[in-house]
Amino acid sequence: MIRVLLADDEAMVRAGVRAILSTDSGIEVVAEAADGREAIELTRAHRPDVALLDIRMPRLDGLAAAAEIRRAVPDTAVVVLTTFGEDEYIVRALADGAAGFLLKTGDPRELIGGVRAVADGGACLSPQVARRVITELNREGLSRRTAARSRVESLTGREREVLALLGTGLSNAQIARSLHLVEGTVKAYVSAVLARLGVRNRVQAAILAYEAGLMTGTEDIR
């Protein structure tokens, strides 16, 4: 059972999101918060697998709450769920360690799939957000690509393989099947890759993999 905390200052929105998640028998909403501070308190109390946070909430906004939850309860994956898709929100949420960024206007299946993905150790970005991230990476171009390739040079061949698959959004179990490894070994590789690259989570690692060319075939991962 995937345990979820839901934070949004609008009761009707919380009810709608809860209803969508309830269609999946493997997901349970264990707590609801109406503001960012309450979200932090309830996350500490319930230790959910996933915290779904709105951005604009009273007392403390969702982005600040996300950063604090990542510090205080690192085993809880944070997904930002909002109607706002501005680039500055995306950049701040991902920089603070959010595992996903979904828009409320998206398909309900994206919400369920996103919750399942991050609970399984993966990441999720709505298609609109993914396009913005890729556009920004392409805009900055060569300088980021050169820096990213320099950073991945510190990895072993196997670690680059893991990073490349991680960048496609695969979970640890899926990576294990692809590389014919046990899941515990993959988990150790992922932890080592994140530490070597100095990134906070799988989303940041995936962005770095894209920048380095691991996602486009322009870098030899062997």
N, C-alpha and C positions, 0 to 999 in steps of 0.2 A: 504493500500500500504506500503510495506517495503522499506524504503529508504536506499540506500547503497552507501558508498564511497569506491572507488577502488584505491589502491596505488601500483604501480609497475613501475620500471624505463624502462621497455620495452613496447613500444606502441603496438606492435603486441600481447603481452600477455594480455594487458588491453583489446584490441579489442576482443580477444578470450573469456576472462572471461565475458565481457559485453554481448557478443553474447549468451553465455550459460545462463546467468541470464535473458536475454530478452525473453527466451522461457517460462518463468513463468510470467503471466500477473499481478501477485501480487507483483513483485519486480521491483524497478526502481533504476538505477544507477544515482545518483544526482550530483556526482562530481568524477573527476579523478585526481590523483596526481602522479608525476614522482619521488618524493623523500619523505623522512620521514618528513622533515620540512613542505613541502607543504601539506602533509597529515594532520598534526596537525592543520595548518591554515584553511584548508578547512573543517575539522571536526568541528572546533569552529564556522565557518561561517554557515555551513549547518545543523549541529546537526543531522546527519544520525542515523538511528536505528542500523546499522551495519557498521563497518569499516573493509574491507578486505585488509590486509597488506602483501606485500612481505617482506622477511627478508633483503636481500642484496640490498640496495638502496643507492644512493649518498647522501651527506650532513648529513643524519641521517638514521641509519638503521631501519628496521621495528620493531625490538624488543624495541629499545629506544623510537620510536614513539608510540608504543603500550602502554608503561608505562606512557608516558606523556598524551596520550589521555584518559587513565583510570583516571588519576588525574584531568585533565581539563574538560572532558566531560563524567562524570561517567555513564550517561544514554546511551551512545553509547557502544554497545557490540563490542569487538575486536576479529576478527578471523585472525590468521596467516595463510597465503596461500603461500606455498613455494615448491620448488623442493628438499629442504634440510631436511632430517629427522634425523639429528644427535641428540643424547640424550641431549647434552648441550643446543641446541636450544629449545627443547621441555620443559626442566626443567625451563629455563629462561622465556619463554613465559607464561607458566602456573603460575609461581611464581609472575610475574608482572600483573596478573589479566586477561589474555586473556581467552575468553569464549570458544575458539576452536582452533584447529590446524589441518589444512587440507593440503594434498599434491597435487600439481598441476598434478601429474601423476594419481590421483584417478579418479573414475567414475564421470562424470558431475552431475549425480544425487546426489552424496554426497555433491557437492558444493551447489546446490539448497536446499537440505534438511538441510544442516548445517546452511545456512543463515536463513532459516525459524525457525530452532530450537532456535538459539540464539536470534532472534528477539522476540520470544515468551517467553523469559526468561530461556531457556534451555542452553545446552552446546553441543558441537560436537567435536569429535576426529575421525580422519580417522582410519580405522581398523588397519593399520600399527602402528600408533602412540599409539592407545589404547593397543596394544600388548606390546609395549616397556614399557609403564607406568606400566602395570600389572607385567611384568617381573622384573622391577626394584623394585616394591613393594614386590614381592615374595623373591627377593634376600636379601633384608634387613630384612625380616622375623619378628621374635618374638619381637624385641625391638620396632619396629614401631607399631605392633599390640597392644602391651601392652599400649603404650603411647596413641594410638588412643582410645582404650576402656576407658581409664581413662578420656579422654576429653569428650566423649559422655555421661559419667555418669552424667554430669551436666544438661543434657537435660531431659525434661519431657517425658512421654511415647508417647504422641502425637507428640512431636517434633522429637522423634526418628523415628516414622512412616513416618513423612514428609521427614526426612533426608534419610531414606532407599529408598523411592520412587524417591526423587531427585537424588540419586546416580545411578538410572537406566536410567537417562537422560530424565525423564518426565518433561513436562512443568507445570506451575502452574495450568492451566486449566485441564490437565490430572490428576494431583494429586488431585485436587478438586473432580473430578468425582470418582476417586478411593476411596476416604475417605468420600464421600458424604458431602462435605463442599462447601461453596461458595468460589469463586476464591479469593476474597479480604481477606478472613480469611487465606487462604493458603499463600498468599503473605506476610501477617503479620508473619505467622509461619516461612517462609523461612528467612525473615529478622532477626527474633529473633535467629534462628539457626545459621546463619552466624555470628551474633554478639557474641553469646555465645561461639562458637567454635574459634573465632578469625581468620576466613578465609575470603579471599577477594572476592570470587565468588563461583558459583555453581560447577565449575570444581574441585576446591580445596576441597569443601565440599564432592563431590562425591568420591574423592580419600580417604578422611578420613573415609567415610562410608564403603568403601571397606576394608581399613585397620582394622577397628573396627569389621569386620565380619558381618555388617548389610546386605551385598550383598550376603552372602553365607549361611545364615541361622544359623550361629554359635553364633549369638547374639539375645537374646529375645527382640524384639522391643516393646513389650507390657509393 
